[in-house]
Amino acid sequence: MDQASEDISFALAQRLRRRRLARNLTLEGLARRSGVPMGTLKKFERTGQISLVSFIRLAVTLQDEAALEKLLLDQPFETMDQVLDYRKTPQRGRIT
């Protein structure tokens, strides 16, 4: 993992930790409610390393799934030319 990726994953871990603490949840309590093993949760808070599925479980348990829904959305078009160019370009697996 490159440094930028590590920085982002660690920052996410710290944000999740702050959310957990703001909701007065212990590591054990969040692990139990989310189904994510406590060892996995501890490692995530310490290193930022976790599987995507476990991260999603934690976010849903902390009622923050709305933030996940905004990830990797198509960027809105700013001009009509961008719309027209997009339509001209063959899109592999494009969902319309």
C-alpha positions in Angstrom: 0.0 0.0 0.0 1.4 3.4 -0.9 1.7 6.2 1.7 -1.4 8.1 0.5 -3.5 5.0 0.8 -2.1 4.3 4.3 -2.8 7.9 5.3 -6.4 7.7 4.1 -7.1 4.3 5.7 -5.6 5.5 9.0 -7.7 8.7 8.9 -10.8 6.6 8.3 -9.9 4.4 11.3 -9.5 7.4 13.5 -12.8 8.9 12.4 -14.6 5.6 13.1 -12.9 5.5 16.5 -14.2 9.0 17.3 -17.7 8.0 16.2 -17.6 4.8 18.4 -16.5 6.9 21.4 -19.1 9.6 20.7 -21.7 6.8 20.9 -20.2 5.5 24.2 -19.4 2.2 22.6 -16.6 0.0 23.7 -14.5 -2.0 21.2 -16.3 -5.1 22.5 -19.7 -3.5 22.2 -19.1 -2.3 18.6 -17.6 -5.7 17.7 -20.6 -7.5 19.1 -23.2 -5.3 17.4 -21.5 -5.3 14.0 -20.4 -8.9 13.9 -16.8 -7.8 13.2 -14.3 -9.7 15.4 -12.9 -7.5 18.2 -9.3 -8.3 17.0 -10.2 -7.0 13.6 -11.6 -3.8 15.1 -8.6 -3.3 17.3 -6.2 -3.8 14.4 -8.3 -1.4 12.3 -8.2 1.4 14.9 -4.4 0.8 15.4 -3.3 0.4 11.7 -6.2 1.4 9.4 -6.2 -2.1 7.9 -9.6 -3.8 7.4 -11.6 -5.6 4.8 -14.2 -3.5 2.9 -17.0 -5.7 4.1 -16.0 -5.3 7.7 -15.6 -1.5 7.3 -19.1 -1.4 5.8 -20.5 -3.4 8.7 -18.9 -1.0 11.2 -20.3 2.1 9.3 -23.8 0.6 9.2 -23.7 -0.2 12.9 -22.7 3.3 13.6 -25.5 4.5 11.4 -23.2 6.2 8.9 -24.0 4.2 5.8 -25.2 7.4 4.0 -21.6 8.5 3.8 -20.8 5.3 2.0 -23.5 5.8 -0.6 -21.6 8.9 -1.9 -18.4 7.0 -2.6 -17.3 6.6 -6.2 -20.4 8.1 -7.7 -20.2 9.4 -11.3 -19.1 13.0 -11.4 -21.8 15.3 -12.6 -21.3 17.0 -15.9 -20.4 20.7 -15.8 -21.1 21.4 -19.5 -23.2 20.1 -22.4 -20.0 19.3 -24.2 -19.0 16.8 -21.5 -22.4 15.1 -21.8 -22.1 14.8 -25.5 -18.5 13.5 -25.3 -19.6 11.0 -22.7 -22.3 9.7 -25.0 -19.9 9.3 -27.9 -17.3 7.3 -25.9 -18.0 3.6 -25.7 -18.4 2.8 -22.0 -17.5 -0.7 -20.9 -20.1 -2.0 -18.5 -21.9 1.4 -18.4 -25.1 1.4 -16.5 -27.6 3.8 -18.0 
